[in-house]
Amino acid sequence: MAKHWEVITHLRPEGGVISTGQDFEGIEFVWADPFTKEEYLAAFDIVDAANEAAELAKQTSKQAILDKLGITADEAALLLK
């Protein structure tokens, strides 16, 4: 699940937000335009999907490298010990 700070960073990447807790009520908009609680809650799904896509891309890249080398993940782990 997405973290509180990831959602804030997603919604306001330019900053201007202070958080004194782990929920919407603890967010203070210093110089950023405020977002609504509904936007905040919806952003958890968006950030989760982006994190899952990034993890899938990472795993796909790893597998592509292993395939190119002609070795398995277990063999690569042995090489890196």
PDB file of N, CA, C and O in Angstrom:
ATOM      1  N   MET A   1       0.838  -1.190   0.000  1.00  0.00           N
ATOM      2  CA  MET A   1       0.000   0.000   0.000  1.00  0.00           C
ATOM      3  C   MET A   1       0.878   1.247   0.000  1.00  0.00           C
ATOM      4  O   MET A   1       1.921   1.296   0.651  1.00  0.00           O
ATOM      5  N   ALA A   2       0.437   2.227  -0.730  1.00  0.00           N
ATOM      6  CA  ALA A   2       1.167   3.492  -0.808  1.00  0.00           C
ATOM      7  C   ALA A   2       1.274   4.130   0.576  1.00  0.00           C
ATOM      8  O   ALA A   2       0.403   3.963   1.430  1.00  0.00           O
ATOM      9  N   LYS A   3       2.333   4.840   0.762  1.00  0.00           N
ATOM     10  CA  LYS A   3       2.560   5.532   2.024  1.00  0.00           C
ATOM     11  C   LYS A   3       2.046   6.971   1.937  1.00  0.00           C
ATOM     12  O   LYS A   3       1.949   7.554   0.857  1.00  0.00           O
ATOM     13  N   HIS A   4       1.727   7.511   3.080  1.00  0.00           N
ATOM     14  CA  HIS A   4       1.205   8.871   3.203  1.00  0.00           C
ATOM     15  C   HIS A   4       2.083   9.880   2.449  1.00  0.00           C
ATOM     16  O   HIS A   4       1.581  10.691   1.671  1.00  0.00           O
ATOM     17  N   TRP A   5       3.400   9.818   2.690  1.00  0.00           N
ATOM     18  CA  TRP A   5       4.307  10.781   2.068  1.00  0.00           C
ATOM     19  C   TRP A   5       4.386  10.585   0.558  1.00  0.00           C
ATOM     20  O   TRP A   5       4.602  11.550  -0.175  1.00  0.00           O
ATOM     21  N   GLU A   6       4.211   9.332   0.071  1.00  0.00           N
ATOM     22  CA  GLU A   6       4.225   9.096  -1.371  1.00  0.00           C
ATOM     23  C   GLU A   6       3.024   9.776  -2.035  1.00  0.00           C
ATOM     24  O   GLU A   6       3.140  10.342  -3.122  1.00  0.00           O
ATOM     25  N   VAL A   7       1.884   9.710  -1.372  1.00  0.00           N
ATOM     26  CA  VAL A   7       0.672  10.324  -1.908  1.00  0.00           C
ATOM     27  C   VAL A   7       0.819  11.845  -1.944  1.00  0.00           C
ATOM     28  O   VAL A   7       0.464  12.484  -2.935  1.00  0.00           O
ATOM     29  N   ILE A   8       1.337  12.417  -0.872  1.00  0.00           N
ATOM     30  CA  ILE A   8       1.543  13.871  -0.846  1.00  0.00           C
ATOM     31  C   ILE A   8       2.514  14.287  -1.946  1.00  0.00           C
ATOM     32  O   ILE A   8       2.275  15.270  -2.646  1.00  0.00           O
ATOM     33  N   THR A   9       3.607  13.543  -2.100  1.00  0.00           N
ATOM     34  CA  THR A   9       4.596  13.863  -3.131  1.00  0.00           C
ATOM     35  C   THR A   9       3.993  13.719  -4.525  1.00  0.00           C
ATOM     36  O   THR A   9       4.301  14.503  -5.423  1.00  0.00           O
ATOM     37  N   HIS A  10       3.139  12.720  -4.703  1.00  0.00           N
ATOM     38  CA  HIS A  10       2.463  12.536  -6.000  1.00  0.00           C
ATOM     39  C   HIS A  10       1.557  13.728  -6.312  1.00  0.00           C
ATOM     40  O   HIS A  10       1.545  14.242  -7.431  1.00  0.00           O
ATOM     41  N   LEU A  11       0.802  14.152  -5.304  1.00  0.00           N
ATOM     42  CA  LEU A  11      -0.155  15.244  -5.528  1.00  0.00           C
ATOM     43  C   LEU A  11       0.511  16.616  -5.611  1.00  0.00           C
ATOM     44  O   LEU A  11       0.044  17.486  -6.346  1.00  0.00           O
ATOM     45  N   ARG A  12       1.590  16.815  -4.868  1.00  0.00           N
ATOM     46  CA  ARG A  12       2.280  18.107  -4.864  1.00  0.00           C
ATOM     47  C   ARG A  12       3.790  17.882  -4.956  1.00  0.00           C
ATOM     48  O   ARG A  12       4.506  18.088  -3.977  1.00  0.00           O
ATOM     49  N   PRO A  13       4.282  17.456  -6.138  1.00  0.00           N
ATOM     50  CA  PRO A  13       5.714  17.164  -6.282  1.00  0.00           C
ATOM     51  C   PRO A  13       6.598  18.393  -6.081  1.00  0.00           C
ATOM     52  O   PRO A  13       7.787  18.269  -5.788  1.00  0.00           O
ATOM     53  N   GLU A  14       6.010  19.578  -6.239  1.00  0.00           N
ATOM     54  CA  GLU A  14       6.792  20.807  -6.068  1.00  0.00           C
ATOM     55  C   GLU A  14       6.963  21.187  -4.601  1.00  0.00           C
ATOM     56  O   GLU A  14       7.678  22.138  -4.285  1.00  0.00           O
ATOM     57  N   GLY A  15       6.313  20.451  -3.707  1.00  0.00           N
ATOM     58  CA  GLY A  15       6.443  20.722  -2.278  1.00  0.00           C
ATOM     59  C   GLY A  15       5.420  21.726  -1.789  1.00  0.00           C
ATOM     60  O   GLY A  15       4.343  21.874  -2.367  1.00  0.00           O
ATOM     61  N   GLY A  16       5.771  22.410  -0.718  1.00  0.00           N
ATOM     62  CA  GLY A  16       4.877  23.395  -0.139  1.00  0.00           C
ATOM     63  C   GLY A  16       3.875  22.819   0.831  1.00  0.00           C
ATOM     64  O   GLY A  16       2.890  23.470   1.181  1.00  0.00           O
ATOM     65  N   VAL A  17       4.126  21.590   1.270  1.00  0.00           N
ATOM     66  CA  VAL A  17       3.208  20.888   2.158  1.00  0.00           C
ATOM     67  C   VAL A  17       3.986  20.382   3.367  1.00  0.00           C
ATOM     68  O   VAL A  17       5.098  19.872   3.234  1.00  0.00           O
ATOM     69  N   ILE A  18       3.392  20.529   4.541  1.00  0.00           N
ATOM     70  CA  ILE A  18       3.958  19.985   5.765  1.00  0.00           C
ATOM     71  C   ILE A  18       2.968  18.977   6.318  1.00  0.00           C
ATOM     72  O   ILE A  18       1.761  19.222   6.333  1.00  0.00           O
ATOM     73  N   SER A  19       3.485  17.835   6.777  1.00  0.00           N
ATOM     74  CA  SER A  19       2.621  16.823   7.367  1.00  0.00           C
ATOM     75  C   SER A  19       3.069  16.546   8.791  1.00  0.00           C
ATOM     76  O   SER A  19       4.236  16.249   9.043  1.00  0.00           O
ATOM     77  N   THR A  20       2.134  16.647   9.709  1.00  0.00           N
ATOM     78  CA  THR A  20       2.445  16.394  11.116  1.00  0.00           C
ATOM     79  C   THR A  20       1.791  15.109  11.607  1.00  0.00           C
ATOM     80  O   THR A  20       1.580  14.925  12.806  1.00  0.00           O
ATOM     81  N   GLY A  21       1.479  14.239  10.684  1.00  0.00           N
ATOM     82  CA  GLY A  21       0.864  12.961  11.037  1.00  0.00           C
ATOM     83  C   GLY A  21       0.893  12.037   9.852  1.00  0.00           C
ATOM     84  O   GLY A  21       1.662  12.234   8.911  1.00  0.00           O
ATOM     85  N   GLN A  22       0.051  11.027   9.899  1.00  0.00           N
ATOM     86  CA  GLN A  22      -0.013  10.041   8.829  1.00  0.00           C
ATOM     87  C   GLN A  22      -1.393   9.988   8.187  1.00  0.00           C
ATOM     88  O   GLN A  22      -1.784   8.968   7.620  1.00  0.00           O
ATOM     89  N   ASP A  23      -2.129  11.099   8.280  1.00  0.00           N
ATOM     90  CA  ASP A  23      -3.433  11.145   7.642  1.00  0.00           C
ATOM     91  C   ASP A  23      -3.703  12.548   7.098  1.00  0.00           C
ATOM     92  O   ASP A  23      -2.925  13.476   7.316  1.00  0.00           O
ATOM     93  N   PHE A  24      -4.804  12.677   6.397  1.00  0.00           N
ATOM     94  CA  PHE A  24      -5.128  13.938   5.729  1.00  0.00           C
ATOM     95  C   PHE A  24      -5.226  15.106   6.712  1.00  0.00           C
ATOM     96  O   PHE A  24      -4.818  16.222   6.392  1.00  0.00           O
ATOM     97  N   GLU A  25      -5.758  14.856   7.888  1.00  0.00           N
ATOM     98  CA  GLU A  25      -5.962  15.925   8.862  1.00  0.00           C
ATOM     99  C   GLU A  25      -4.648  16.555   9.328  1.00  0.00           C
ATOM    100  O   GLU A  25      -4.648  17.685   9.816  1.00  0.00           O
ATOM    101  N   GLY A  26      -3.538  15.846   9.187  1.00  0.00           N
ATOM    102  CA  GLY A  26      -2.245  16.370   9.613  1.00  0.00           C
ATOM    103  C   GLY A  26      -1.491  17.138   8.531  1.00  0.00           C
ATOM    104  O   GLY A  26      -0.338  17.519   8.731  1.00  0.00           O
ATOM    105  N   ILE A  27      -2.135  17.368   7.387  1.00  0.00           N
ATOM    106  CA  ILE A  27      -1.471  18.057   6.279  1.00  0.00           C
ATOM    107  C   ILE A  27      -1.717  19.554   6.376  1.00  0.00           C
ATOM    108  O   ILE A  27      -2.848  20.003   6.562  1.00  0.00           O
ATOM    109  N   GLU A  28      -0.639  20.320   6.247  1.00  0.00           N
ATOM    110  CA  GLU A  28      -0.731  21.788   6.227  1.00  0.00           C
ATOM    111  C   GLU A  28      -0.167  22.271   4.892  1.00  0.00           C
ATOM    112  O   GLU A  28       0.950  21.915   4.515  1.00  0.00           O
ATOM    113  N   PHE A  29      -0.940  23.073   4.190  1.00  0.00           N
ATOM    114  CA  PHE A  29      -0.530  23.613   2.899  1.00  0.00           C
ATOM    115  C   PHE A  29       0.126  24.970   3.135  1.00  0.00           C
ATOM    116  O   PHE A  29      -0.556  25.962   3.392  1.00  0.00           O
ATOM    117  N   VAL A  30       1.447  25.004   3.046  1.00  0.00           N
ATOM    118  CA  VAL A  30       2.200  26.214   3.337  1.00  0.00           C
ATOM    119  C   VAL A  30       2.134  27.161   2.144  1.00  0.00           C
ATOM    120  O   VAL A  30       1.628  28.278   2.261  1.00  0.00           O
ATOM    121  N   TRP A  31       2.643  26.717   0.995  1.00  0.00           N
ATOM    122  CA  TRP A  31       2.553  27.546  -0.203  1.00  0.00           C
ATOM    123  C   TRP A  31       2.064  26.772  -1.410  1.00  0.00           C
ATOM    124  O   TRP A  31       2.132  27.266  -2.535  1.00  0.00           O
ATOM    125  N   ALA A  32       1.570  25.562  -1.186  1.00  0.00           N
ATOM    126  CA  ALA A  32       1.001  24.758  -2.273  1.00  0.00           C
ATOM    127  C   ALA A  32      -0.515  24.923  -2.281  1.00  0.00           C
ATOM    128  O   ALA A  32      -1.136  25.192  -1.253  1.00  0.00           O
ATOM    129  N   ASP A  33      -1.087  24.757  -3.460  1.00  0.00           N
ATOM    130  CA  ASP A  33      -2.546  24.749  -3.555  1.00  0.00           C
ATOM    131  C   ASP A  33      -3.071  23.513  -2.830  1.00  0.00           C
ATOM    132  O   ASP A  33      -2.545  22.417  -3.019  1.00  0.00           O
ATOM    133  N   PRO A  34      -4.091  23.675  -2.011  1.00  0.00           N
ATOM    134  CA  PRO A  34      -4.628  22.527  -1.269  1.00  0.00           C
ATOM    135  C   PRO A  34      -5.272  21.501  -2.203  1.00  0.00           C
ATOM    136  O   PRO A  34      -5.785  21.849  -3.267  1.00  0.00           O
ATOM    137  N   PHE A  35      -5.238  20.244  -1.791  1.00  0.00           N
ATOM    138  CA  PHE A  35      -6.007  19.205  -2.472  1.00  0.00           C
ATOM    139  C   PHE A  35      -7.059  18.722  -1.481  1.00  0.00           C
ATOM    140  O   PHE A  35      -6.925  18.912  -0.272  1.00  0.00           O
ATOM    141  N   THR A  36      -8.091  18.106  -2.000  1.00  0.00           N
ATOM    142  CA  THR A  36      -9.195  17.660  -1.150  1.00  0.00           C
ATOM    143  C   THR A  36      -8.885  16.298  -0.529  1.00  0.00           C
ATOM    144  O   THR A  36      -7.973  15.593  -0.962  1.00  0.00           O
ATOM    145  N   LYS A  37      -9.647  15.952   0.471  1.00  0.00           N
ATOM    146  CA  LYS A  37      -9.499  14.634   1.092  1.00  0.00           C
ATOM    147  C   LYS A  37      -9.827  13.537   0.080  1.00  0.00           C
ATOM    148  O   LYS A  37      -9.205  12.475   0.090  1.00  0.00           O
ATOM    149  N   GLU A  38     -10.797  13.793  -0.789  1.00  0.00           N
ATOM    150  CA  GLU A  38     -11.164  12.825  -1.821  1.00  0.00           C
ATOM    151  C   GLU A  38     -10.003  12.611  -2.794  1.00  0.00           C
ATOM    152  O   GLU A  38      -9.720  11.476  -3.177  1.00  0.00           O
ATOM    153  N   GLU A  39      -9.324  13.702  -3.200  1.00  0.00           N
ATOM    154  CA  GLU A  39      -8.154  13.583  -4.071  1.00  0.00           C
ATOM    155  C   GLU A  39      -7.049  12.796  -3.370  1.00  0.00           C
ATOM    156  O   GLU A  39      -6.401  11.940  -3.972  1.00  0.00           O
ATOM    157  N   TYR A  40      -6.849  13.096  -2.100  1.00  0.00           N
ATOM    158  CA  TYR A  40      -5.832  12.420  -1.292  1.00  0.00           C
ATOM    159  C   TYR A  40      -6.108  10.916  -1.241  1.00  0.00           C
ATOM    160  O   TYR A  40      -5.207  10.114  -1.486  1.00  0.00           O
ATOM    161  N   LEU A  41      -7.334  10.535  -0.927  1.00  0.00           N
ATOM    162  CA  LEU A  41      -7.680   9.119  -0.818  1.00  0.00           C
ATOM    163  C   LEU A  41      -7.588   8.407  -2.165  1.00  0.00           C
ATOM    164  O   LEU A  41      -7.119   7.271  -2.232  1.00  0.00           O
ATOM    165  N   ALA A  42      -8.027   9.058  -3.228  1.00  0.00           N
ATOM    166  CA  ALA A  42      -7.960   8.466  -4.571  1.00  0.00           C
ATOM    167  C   ALA A  42      -6.518   8.278  -5.019  1.00  0.00           C
ATOM    168  O   ALA A  42      -6.222   7.347  -5.769  1.00  0.00           O
ATOM    169  N   ALA A  43      -5.627   9.137  -4.576  1.00  0.00           N
ATOM    170  CA  ALA A  43      -4.230   9.065  -4.983  1.00  0.00           C
ATOM    171  C   ALA A  43      -3.539   7.813  -4.457  1.00  0.00           C
ATOM    172  O   ALA A  43      -2.531   7.393  -5.026  1.00  0.00           O
ATOM    173  N   PHE A  44      -4.049   7.204  -3.392  1.00  0.00           N
ATOM    174  CA  PHE A  44      -3.459   5.959  -2.901  1.00  0.00           C
ATOM    175  C   PHE A  44      -3.525   4.878  -3.979  1.00  0.00           C
ATOM    176  O   PHE A  44      -2.555   4.148  -4.181  1.00  0.00           O
ATOM    177  N   ASP A  45      -4.657   4.769  -4.668  1.00  0.00           N
ATOM    178  CA  ASP A  45      -4.792   3.780  -5.744  1.00  0.00           C
ATOM    179  C   ASP A  45      -3.858   4.092  -6.902  1.00  0.00           C
ATOM    180  O   ASP A  45      -3.272   3.184  -7.491  1.00  0.00           O
ATOM    181  N   ILE A  46      -3.718   5.366  -7.229  1.00  0.00           N
ATOM    182  CA  ILE A  46      -2.852   5.781  -8.332  1.00  0.00           C
ATOM    183  C   ILE A  46      -1.394   5.465  -8.011  1.00  0.00           C
ATOM    184  O   ILE A  46      -0.670   4.927  -8.849  1.00  0.00           O
ATOM    185  N   VAL A  47      -0.970   5.799  -6.806  1.00  0.00           N
ATOM    186  CA  VAL A  47       0.415   5.544  -6.400  1.00  0.00           C
ATOM    187  C   VAL A  47       0.667   4.040  -6.307  1.00  0.00           C
ATOM    188  O   VAL A  47       1.732   3.566  -6.703  1.00  0.00           O
ATOM    189  N   ASP A  48      -0.302   3.287  -5.789  1.00  0.00           N
ATOM    190  CA  ASP A  48      -0.159   1.823  -5.734  1.00  0.00           C
ATOM    191  C   ASP A  48       0.037   1.250  -7.139  1.00  0.00           C
ATOM    192  O   ASP A  48       0.912   0.409  -7.350  1.00  0.00           O
ATOM    193  N   ALA A  49      -0.769   1.699  -8.091  1.00  0.00           N
ATOM    194  CA  ALA A  49      -0.654   1.204  -9.465  1.00  0.00           C
ATOM    195  C   ALA A  49       0.698   1.572 -10.070  1.00  0.00           C
ATOM    196  O   ALA A  49       1.305   0.757 -10.764  1.00  0.00           O
ATOM    197  N   ALA A  50       1.170   2.775  -9.817  1.00  0.00           N
ATOM    198  CA  ALA A  50       2.479   3.196 -10.329  1.00  0.00           C
ATOM    199  C   ALA A  50       3.599   2.377  -9.700  1.00  0.00           C
ATOM    200  O   ALA A  50       4.543   1.988 -10.388  1.00  0.00           O
ATOM    201  N   ASN A  51       3.502   2.112  -8.400  1.00  0.00           N
ATOM    202  CA  ASN A  51       4.514   1.297  -7.716  1.00  0.00           C
ATOM    203  C   ASN A  51       4.528  -0.139  -8.262  1.00  0.00           C
ATOM    204  O   ASN A  51       5.592  -0.729  -8.451  1.00  0.00           O
ATOM    205  N   GLU A  52       3.340  -0.688  -8.510  1.00  0.00           N
ATOM    206  CA  GLU A  52       3.250  -2.040  -9.063  1.00  0.00           C
ATOM    207  C   GLU A  52       3.845  -2.091 -10.464  1.00  0.00           C
ATOM    208  O   GLU A  52       4.548  -3.043 -10.803  1.00  0.00           O
ATOM    209  N   ALA A  53       3.572  -1.079 -11.277  1.00  0.00           N
ATOM    210  CA  ALA A  53       4.123  -1.025 -12.637  1.00  0.00           C
ATOM    211  C   ALA A  53       5.641  -0.912 -12.597  1.00  0.00           C
ATOM    212  O   ALA A  53       6.327  -1.546 -13.398  1.00  0.00           O
ATOM    213  N   ALA A  54       6.168  -0.123 -11.688  1.00  0.00           N
ATOM    214  CA  ALA A  54       7.616   0.028 -11.557  1.00  0.00           C
ATOM    215  C   ALA A  54       8.255  -1.281 -11.119  1.00  0.00           C
ATOM    216  O   ALA A  54       9.315  -1.654 -11.622  1.00  0.00           O
ATOM    217  N   GLU A  55       7.618  -1.978 -10.188  1.00  0.00           N
ATOM    218  CA  GLU A  55       8.147  -3.266  -9.724  1.00  0.00           C
ATOM    219  C   GLU A  55       8.113  -4.293 -10.854  1.00  0.00           C
ATOM    220  O   GLU A  55       9.059  -5.064 -11.015  1.00  0.00           O
ATOM    221  N   LEU A  56       7.045  -4.311 -11.630  1.00  0.00           N
ATOM    222  CA  LEU A  56       6.942  -5.233 -12.761  1.00  0.00           C
ATOM    223  C   LEU A  56       8.029  -4.936 -13.792  1.00  0.00           C
ATOM    224  O   LEU A  56       8.654  -5.857 -14.319  1.00  0.00           O
ATOM    225  N   ALA A  57       8.253  -3.669 -14.077  1.00  0.00           N
ATOM    226  CA  ALA A  57       9.300  -3.284 -15.028  1.00  0.00           C
ATOM    227  C   ALA A  57      10.673  -3.716 -14.509  1.00  0.00           C
ATOM    228  O   ALA A  57      11.511  -4.181 -15.282  1.00  0.00           O
ATOM    229  N   LYS A  58      10.900  -3.565 -13.228  1.00  0.00           N
ATOM    230  CA  LYS A  58      12.171  -3.963 -12.614  1.00  0.00           C
ATOM    231  C   LYS A  58      12.374  -5.468 -12.748  1.00  0.00           C
ATOM    232  O   LYS A  58      13.450  -5.924 -13.133  1.00  0.00           O
ATOM    233  N   GLN A  59      11.335  -6.233 -12.429  1.00  0.00           N
ATOM    234  CA  GLN A  59      11.424  -7.685 -12.522  1.00  0.00           C
ATOM    235  C   GLN A  59      11.603  -8.134 -13.974  1.00  0.00           C
ATOM    236  O   GLN A  59      12.360  -9.065 -14.248  1.00  0.00           O
ATOM    237  N   THR A  60      10.911  -7.476 -14.899  1.00  0.00           N
ATOM    238  CA  THR A  60      11.033  -7.803 -16.309  1.00  0.00           C
ATOM    239  C   THR A  60      12.446  -7.526 -16.806  1.00  0.00           C
ATOM    240  O   THR A  60      13.000  -8.309 -17.577  1.00  0.00           O
ATOM    241  N   SER A  61      13.030  -6.416 -16.367  1.00  0.00           N
ATOM    242  CA  SER A  61      14.402  -6.076 -16.744  1.00  0.00           C
ATOM    243  C   SER A  61      15.384  -7.100 -16.208  1.00  0.00           C
ATOM    244  O   SER A  61      16.300  -7.521 -16.914  1.00  0.00           O
ATOM    245  N   LYS A  62      15.192  -7.503 -14.953  1.00  0.00           N
ATOM    246  CA  LYS A  62      16.072  -8.518 -14.363  1.00  0.00           C
ATOM    247  C   LYS A  62      15.995  -9.814 -15.155  1.00  0.00           C
ATOM    248  O   LYS A  62      17.014 -10.434 -15.458  1.00  0.00           O
ATOM    249  N   GLN A  63      14.772 -10.214 -15.484  1.00  0.00           N
ATOM    250  CA  GLN A  63      14.599 -11.457 -16.230  1.00  0.00           C
ATOM    251  C   GLN A  63      15.218 -11.346 -17.615  1.00  0.00           C
ATOM    252  O   GLN A  63      15.805 -12.313 -18.102  1.00  0.00           O
ATOM    253  N   ALA A  64      15.101 -10.200 -18.254  1.00  0.00           N
ATOM    254  CA  ALA A  64      15.698 -10.008 -19.576  1.00  0.00           C
ATOM    255  C   ALA A  64      17.215 -10.151 -19.516  1.00  0.00           C
ATOM    256  O   ALA A  64      17.824 -10.734 -20.413  1.00  0.00           O
ATOM    257  N   ILE A  65      17.821  -9.621 -18.461  1.00  0.00           N
ATOM    258  CA  ILE A  65      19.278  -9.740 -18.296  1.00  0.00           C
ATOM    259  C   ILE A  65      19.665 -11.199 -18.072  1.00  0.00           C
ATOM    260  O   ILE A  65      20.620 -11.687 -18.675  1.00  0.00           O
ATOM    261  N   LEU A  66      18.929 -11.894 -17.211  1.00  0.00           N
ATOM    262  CA  LEU A  66      19.207 -13.307 -16.969  1.00  0.00           C
ATOM    263  C   LEU A  66      19.064 -14.118 -18.258  1.00  0.00           C
ATOM    264  O   LEU A  66      19.881 -14.992 -18.549  1.00  0.00           O
ATOM    265  N   ASP A  67      18.018 -13.815 -19.021  1.00  0.00           N
ATOM    266  CA  ASP A  67      17.811 -14.515 -20.290  1.00  0.00           C
ATOM    267  C   ASP A  67      18.967 -14.265 -21.255  1.00  0.00           C
ATOM    268  O   ASP A  67      19.428 -15.179 -21.937  1.00  0.00           O
ATOM    269  N   LYS A  68      19.424 -13.028 -21.303  1.00  0.00           N
ATOM    270  CA  LYS A  68      20.528 -12.668 -22.193  1.00  0.00           C
ATOM    271  C   LYS A  68      21.812 -13.398 -21.787  1.00  0.00           C
ATOM    272  O   LYS A  68      22.588 -13.822 -22.643  1.00  0.00           O
ATOM    273  N   LEU A  69      22.027 -13.538 -20.485  1.00  0.00           N
ATOM    274  CA  LEU A  69      23.199 -14.235 -19.988  1.00  0.00           C
ATOM    275  C   LEU A  69      23.048 -15.754 -20.055  1.00  0.00           C
ATOM    276  O   LEU A  69      24.033 -16.489 -19.987  1.00  0.00           O
ATOM    277  N   GLY A  70      21.829 -16.202 -20.185  1.00  0.00           N
ATOM    278  CA  GLY A  70      21.566 -17.633 -20.246  1.00  0.00           C
ATOM    279  C   GLY A  70      21.689 -18.324 -18.899  1.00  0.00           C
ATOM    280  O   GLY A  70      22.080 -19.490 -18.836  1.00  0.00           O
ATOM    281  N   ILE A  71      21.360 -17.616 -17.813  1.00  0.00           N
ATOM    282  CA  ILE A  71      21.432 -18.198 -16.476  1.00  0.00           C
ATOM    283  C   ILE A  71      20.120 -17.982 -15.739  1.00  0.00           C
ATOM    284  O   ILE A  71      19.305 -17.138 -16.111  1.00  0.00           O
ATOM    285  N   THR A  72      19.938 -18.764 -14.688  1.00  0.00           N
ATOM    286  CA  THR A  72      18.735 -18.626 -13.868  1.00  0.00           C
ATOM    287  C   THR A  72      18.994 -17.637 -12.728  1.00  0.00           C
ATOM    288  O   THR A  72      20.130 -17.227 -12.493  1.00  0.00           O
ATOM    289  N   ALA A  73      17.945 -17.271 -12.041  1.00  0.00           N
ATOM    290  CA  ALA A  73      18.075 -16.376 -10.891  1.00  0.00           C
ATOM    291  C   ALA A  73      18.904 -17.037  -9.789  1.00  0.00           C
ATOM    292  O   ALA A  73      19.688 -16.369  -9.115  1.00  0.00           O
ATOM    293  N   ASP A  74      18.732 -18.340  -9.608  1.00  0.00           N
ATOM    294  CA  ASP A  74      19.524 -19.066  -8.603  1.00  0.00           C
ATOM    295  C   ASP A  74      21.008 -19.052  -8.966  1.00  0.00           C
ATOM    296  O   ASP A  74      21.861 -18.882  -8.095  1.00  0.00           O
ATOM    297  N   GLU A  75      21.310 -19.226 -10.228  1.00  0.00           N
ATOM    298  CA  GLU A  75      22.712 -19.193 -10.672  1.00  0.00           C
ATOM    299  C   GLU A  75      23.312 -17.807 -10.490  1.00  0.00           C
ATOM    300  O   GLU A  75      24.471 -17.674 -10.098  1.00  0.00           O
ATOM    301  N   ALA A  76      22.527 -16.782 -10.773  1.00  0.00           N
ATOM    302  CA  ALA A  76      23.015 -15.409 -10.577  1.00  0.00           C
ATOM    303  C   ALA A  76      23.276 -15.153  -9.108  1.00  0.00           C
ATOM    304  O   ALA A  76      24.265 -14.505  -8.763  1.00  0.00           O
ATOM    305  N   ALA A  77      22.410 -15.649  -8.231  1.00  0.00           N
ATOM    306  CA  ALA A  77      22.600 -15.473  -6.794  1.00  0.00           C
ATOM    307  C   ALA A  77      23.890 -16.141  -6.331  1.00  0.00           C
ATOM    308  O   ALA A  77      24.606 -15.606  -5.485  1.00  0.00           O
ATOM    309  N   LEU A  78      24.181 -17.317  -6.891  1.00  0.00           N
ATOM    310  CA  LEU A  78      25.435 -17.997  -6.537  1.00  0.00           C
ATOM    311  C   LEU A  78      26.655 -17.179  -6.972  1.00  0.00           C
ATOM    312  O   LEU A  78      27.660 -17.117  -6.264  1.00  0.00           O
ATOM    313  N   LEU A  79      26.553 -16.566  -8.122  1.00  0.00           N
ATOM    314  CA  LEU A  79      27.668 -15.753  -8.632  1.00  0.00           C
ATOM    315  C   LEU A  79      27.917 -14.515  -7.778  1.00  0.00           C
ATOM    316  O   LEU A  79      29.049 -14.045  -7.666  1.00  0.00           O
ATOM    317  N   LEU A  80      26.864 -14.001  -7.184  1.00  0.00           N
ATOM    318  CA  LEU A  80      26.973 -12.758  -6.424  1.00  0.00           C
ATOM    319  C   LEU A  80      27.311 -12.989  -4.952  1.00  0.00           C
ATOM    320  O   LEU A  80      27.453 -12.027  -4.197  1.00  0.00           O
ATOM    321  N   LYS A  81      27.439 -14.232  -4.537  1.00  0.00           N
ATOM    322  CA  LYS A  81      27.790 -14.517  -3.138  1.00  0.00           C
ATOM    323  C   LYS A  81      29.245 -14.270  -2.884  1.00  0.00           C
ATOM    324  O   LYS A  81      29.716 -14.458  -1.762  1.00  0.00           O
TER     325      LYS A  81
END
